[in-house]
Amino acid sequence: MKSPVSPVNQKGPRLWLMGMSVAFGSKALSLKKVVQDNSDTLHLAPNLPSLRLKLMRVHHASPFMAATLTCGRGKLWTKQIGQYLFVGRYGIDKMHEDSRSNWRHNFLDGHVPSPIQSYLDDLLHRMLQNAQGEVATYIPELGKADPEALGICITMADGTIYTSGECDTEFTIQSMSKPFTYGQALKLRGPEAVLKRVGVEPTGEAFNAIILDEEKNRPFNPMVNAGAISVANLLLGPASQDDMLSLFSNLAGRSLTLNESVYRSKIATGHRNRAIAYMMLNTGMIDNDPEEVLKLYFQQCSIDVTCQDMAMMGATLANLGVNPKTGVQVIEPNYVQSILTLMNTCGMYDYAGQWAFEVGIPAKSGVAGGIIAVIPGQAGISVWSPRLDEHGNSVRGVAVCQELSRRFGLHVFGEKAHSSTVIRRSYPLGEICSKRIRSLSERAFLTAHGSKVMANELQGTLYFASAEMVIRRLTEGASELSDIIVDFSRVHNIDDAAAHLLMAAFDDFLKQGRRIRLSGMRPELPFSACIKEKQRDLANLLLFPDLDDALEAAENKVLEGHFEEFDTAKYEMSKLDLLRGLSDLEYGVLENLVRIYSYGEGEKIVSEGDDAASFYIIANGLADVVINMGEGRNKRLASLGPGASFGELALVEGGRRTADVIAAQSTMCYVFPVEGMLKAAETHPNILIKLLCNMVGNIASRLKHANDEIRGLQ
């Protein structure tokens, strides 16, 4: 292991940054430099002697991570949770003392602010200094907005919310409604019908331009007024206003209302939109009464929302159309892709190209001063500030999004984790084994023949490039393999392309007569349902709840046919590893001491906390060593088969049991009372000597197994 960075605060609590690999690049140097340059200002909570922040398995350090840990002066806060230390601090710029902080969302224990929260508070303060732009007045009601108002909200795809400034103040949604009504039209009318009425091309014109596509006489895209009016025509119906409010309420996760005064103001002054509507009536792009269509369009733009509502709507798009607060699927995932594509290319009107170049996040603005932005799979961002630029976009809103994108590396084409990180580790069965404790002869056989089974642990997200890398790894040397194990327990998502590629690869392996063992397939992965359906017809496609079960099953298959006593026949005492080397006379002494007990499946053989008065050797069957993790959760530490022993340390130290041992199936055990063994050793000392020597050998073998497993984690 490389030496850690020199600790800060040599005389007090210390911070160690460990395991920063070359993958961090310049950011690793940045972290090291900050620790060295700011050793007088960085400090820990006084109740902690030191903090070791381990970064061993971090393959990619985004600007967000570097910004969170580095640069600037501020207090470094820590809180210990169980055996793990979580750390957060505000970095980036010096914290302004008069920053307008609402401290609503705190870090860890409710008393210490998250670095994200602190950053937003400081960003808000700096953006308030920007007084450029003017409030929209062409709609009289909008002109009444406070030009100094500013709110910033980030809602993560899991529903976590960060707010700073005026995030609960209501304003009208205006054109930020357009992506969502477009999605609703796709759902109700279908993509083909919608495409006939509105295109998908950027215009380069102002949002309220009276212009249509010359070739097809349709609006260029649904993000400009003409396109949104055409979409309203598709949504018009007997209950369209109620349906509209229901749609946006579902997106926000709360009941929204119509701002009647803004609606009436738009009706009274919306002459340019009227001209657009009647022009499209003439070209056949709308087929309902233009006044009724305009009423619906003006209603959708006049819904009252808050900055927090809009961030939740953005998070719903980031979460593939599922509202993270309510769990309701508001928009179908395939339509989310279409919405985000158009937000990226057309959402910021005639500033869209510059926005895509500088910010690179799908977004939509509104003339009330709002901007909604979406980071797919991560978060929704909303900014509200009524001062507008010449394009009709919020001046401060644009500036906030520019800085967030730059500082946190949010640009869609920015630096991302490489596909090479998808394979956590890959190894033959003989190198890493299951938690099943095997006899010496079984372990030797698995070491010699385990190379016919290859295990692969995956992590992260599977998409085209990462799936290709997995398939390439699976096919390397596949001709020599009988079994392939693939563990998905650390896979967060699998897209359709990756799912199809993996299914095709698995089909090829199965046709060649190989067994595929898949573990850790969580039900929420769509790929999981496809695999379960396919499994019904394929005997060699096997599913396991976790990797250890898959490894154990593969080991059993390798051993099958080579050990006649495997899991069934009773082990004779003379064949037990722990008792090897004893004379016939000494075996006779033990036969007088031993007791044989049988246990049914699920029955406890020993319980944690019991007196350690005996040690056990499994004659046949199977038992699991289990510890209680609290809250009704158990963890299996080992699985013991015929010939395996447990509790033998009672011969050395007595004491109490440290774990439960539970019969995994009908099991028979040889039970040796410690008191009787020690008494027999008075007349036959070699029994205890040989027993302890064999016990040390077994422990050494188990330690080697544990070392191999730990080594494989690096």
Rosetta blueprint (number, residue, H / E / L):
1 M L
2 K L
3 S L
4 P L
5 V L
6 S L
7 P L
8 V L
9 N L
10 Q L
11 K L
12 G L
13 P L
14 R E
15 L E
16 W E
17 L E
18 M E
19 G L
20 M L
21 S L
22 V H
23 A H
24 F H
25 G L
26 S H
27 K H
28 A H
29 L H
30 S H
31 L H
32 K H
33 K H
34 V H
35 V H
36 Q H
37 D H
38 N L
39 S L
40 D L
41 T L
42 L L
43 H L
44 L L
45 A L
46 P L
47 N L
48 L L
49 P L
50 S E
51 L E
52 R E
53 L E
54 K E
55 L L
56 M L
57 R L
58 V L
59 H L
60 H L
61 A L
62 S L
63 P H
64 F H
65 M H
66 A H
67 A H
68 T H
69 L H
70 T L
71 C L
72 G L
73 R L
74 G L
75 K L
76 L E
77 W E
78 T E
79 K E
80 Q E
81 I E
82 G L
83 Q L
84 Y E
85 L E
86 F E
87 V E
88 G E
89 R E
90 Y L
91 G L
92 I L
93 D L
94 K L
95 M L
96 H L
97 E L
98 D L
99 S L
100 R L
101 S L
102 N L
103 W L
104 R L
105 H L
106 N E
107 F E
108 L L
109 D L
110 G L
111 H L
112 V E
113 P E
114 S L
115 P H
116 I H
117 Q H
118 S H
119 Y H
120 L H
121 D H
122 D H
123 L H
124 L H
125 H H
126 R H
127 M H
128 L L
129 Q L
130 N L
131 A L
132 Q L
133 G L
134 E E
135 V E
136 A L
137 T L
138 Y L
139 I L
140 P H
141 E H
142 L H
143 G H
144 K H
145 A L
146 D L
147 P L
148 E L
149 A L
150 L L
151 G E
152 I E
153 C E
154 I E
155 T E
156 M E
157 A L
158 D L
159 G L
160 T L
161 I E
162 Y E
163 T E
164 S E
165 G E
166 E L
167 C L
168 D L
169 T L
170 E L
171 F E
172 T E
173 I L
174 Q H
175 S H
176 M H
177 S H
178 K H
179 P H
180 F H
181 T H
182 Y H
183 G H
184 Q H
185 A H
186 L H
187 K H
188 L H
189 R H
190 G L
191 P H
192 E H
193 A H
194 V H
195 L H
196 K H
197 R H
198 V L
199 G L
200 V L
201 E L
202 P L
203 T L
204 G L
205 E L
206 A L
207 F L
208 N L
209 A L
210 I L
211 I L
212 L L
213 D L
214 E L
215 E L
216 K L
217 N L
218 R L
219 P L
220 F L
221 N L
222 P L
223 M L
224 V L
225 N H
226 A H
227 G H
228 A H
229 I H
230 S H
231 V H
232 A H
233 N H
234 L H
235 L H
236 L L
237 G L
238 P L
239 A L
240 S H
241 Q H
242 D H
243 D H
244 M H
245 L H
246 S H
247 L H
248 F H
249 S H
250 N H
251 L H
252 A H
253 G L
254 R L
255 S L
256 L L
257 T L
258 L E
259 N L
260 E H
261 S H
262 V H
263 Y H
264 R H
265 S H
266 K H
267 I H
268 A H
269 T H
270 G L
271 H H
272 R H
273 N H
274 R H
275 A H
276 I H
277 A H
278 Y H
279 M H
280 M H
281 L H
282 N H
283 T H
284 G L
285 M L
286 I L
287 D L
288 N L
289 D L
290 P H
291 E H
292 E H
293 V H
294 L H
295 K H
296 L H
297 Y H
298 F H
299 Q H
300 Q H
301 C H
302 S L
303 I E
304 D E
305 V E
306 T L
307 C H
308 Q H
309 D H
310 M H
311 A H
312 M H
313 M H
314 G H
315 A H
316 T H
317 L H
318 A H
319 N L
320 L L
321 G L
322 V E
323 N L
324 P L
325 K L
326 T L
327 G L
328 V L
329 Q E
330 V L
331 I L
332 E L
333 P H
334 N H
335 Y H
336 V H
337 Q H
338 S H
339 I H
340 L H
341 T H
342 L H
343 M H
344 N H
345 T H
346 C H
347 G L
348 M L
349 Y H
350 D H
351 Y H
352 A H
353 G H
354 Q H
355 W H
356 A H
357 F H
358 E H
359 V L
360 G L
361 I L
362 P L
363 A E
364 K E
365 S E
366 G L
367 V L
368 A L
369 G L
370 G E
371 I E
372 I E
373 A E
374 V E
375 I E
376 P L
377 G L
378 Q L
379 A E
380 G E
381 I E
382 S E
383 V E
384 W E
385 S L
386 P L
387 R E
388 L E
389 D L
390 E L
391 H L
392 G L
393 N L
394 S E
395 V H
396 R H
397 G H
398 V H
399 A H
400 V H
401 C H
402 Q H
403 E H
404 L H
405 S H
406 R H
407 R H
408 F H
409 G L
410 L L
411 H L
412 V L
413 F L
414 G L
415 E L
416 K L
417 A L
418 H L
419 S H
420 S H
421 T H
422 V H
423 I E
424 R E
425 R E
426 S E
427 Y E
428 P E
429 L L
430 G L
431 E L
432 I L
433 C L
434 S L
435 K L
436 R E
437 I E
438 R L
439 S L
440 L H
441 S H
442 E H
443 R H
444 A H
445 F H
446 L H
447 T H
448 A H
449 H H
450 G H
451 S H
452 K H
453 V E
454 M E
455 A E
456 N E
457 E E
458 L E
459 Q E
460 G E
461 T E
462 L E
463 Y L
464 F H
465 A H
466 S H
467 A H
468 E H
469 M H
470 V H
471 I H
472 R H
473 R H
474 L H
475 T H
476 E L
477 G L
478 A H
479 S H
480 E H
481 L L
482 S L
483 D E
484 I E
485 I E
486 V E
487 D E
488 F E
489 S E
490 R E
491 V E
492 H E
493 N E
494 I E
495 D L
496 D H
497 A H
498 A H
499 A H
500 H H
501 L H
502 L H
503 M H
504 A H
505 A H
506 F H
507 D H
508 D H
509 F H
510 L H
511 K H
512 Q L
513 G L
514 R L
515 R E
516 I E
517 R E
518 L E
519 S E
520 G L
521 M L
522 R L
523 P L
524 E L
525 L L
526 P H
527 F H
528 S H
529 A H
530 C H
531 I H
532 K H
533 E H
534 K H
535 Q H
536 R L
537 D L
538 L L
539 A L
540 N L
541 L E
542 L E
543 L E
544 F E
545 P L
546 D L
547 L H
548 D H
549 D H
550 A H
551 L H
552 E H
553 A H
554 A H
555 E H
556 N H
557 K H
558 V H
559 L H
560 E L
561 G L
562 H L
563 F L
564 E L
565 E L
566 F L
567 D L
568 T L
569 A L
570 K L
571 Y L
572 E L
573 M H
574 S H
575 K H
576 L L
577 D H
578 L H
579 L H
580 R L
581 G L
582 L L
583 S L
584 D H
585 L H
586 E H
587 Y H
588 G H
589 V H
590 L H
591 E H
592 N H
593 L H
594 V L
595 R E
596 I E
597 Y E
598 S E
599 Y E
600 G L
601 E L
602 G L
603 E L
604 K E
605 I E
606 V E
607 S L
608 E L
609 G L
610 D L
611 D E
612 A L
613 A L
614 S E
615 F E
616 Y E
617 I E
618 I E
619 A E
620 N E
621 G L
622 L L
623 A E
624 D E
625 V E
626 V E
627 I E
628 N E
629 M E
630 G E
631 E L
632 G L
633 R E
634 N E
635 K E
636 R E
637 L E
638 A E
639 S E
640 L E
641 G L
642 P L
643 G L
644 A L
645 S E
646 F E
647 G L
648 E H
649 L H
650 A H
651 L H
652 V L
653 E L
654 G L
655 G L
656 R E
657 R L
658 T L
659 A L
660 D E
661 V E
662 I E
663 A E
664 A L
665 Q L
666 S L
667 T E
668 M E
669 C E
670 Y E
671 V E
672 F E
673 P E
674 V H
675 E H
676 G H
677 M H
678 L H
679 K H
680 A H
681 A H
682 E H
683 T H
684 H L
685 P H
686 N H
687 I H
688 L H
689 I H
690 K H
691 L H
692 L H
693 C H
694 N H
695 M H
696 V H
697 G H
698 N H
699 I H
700 A H
701 S H
702 R H
703 L H
704 K H
705 H H
706 A H
707 N H
708 D H
709 E H
710 I H
711 R H
712 G L
713 L L
714 Q L
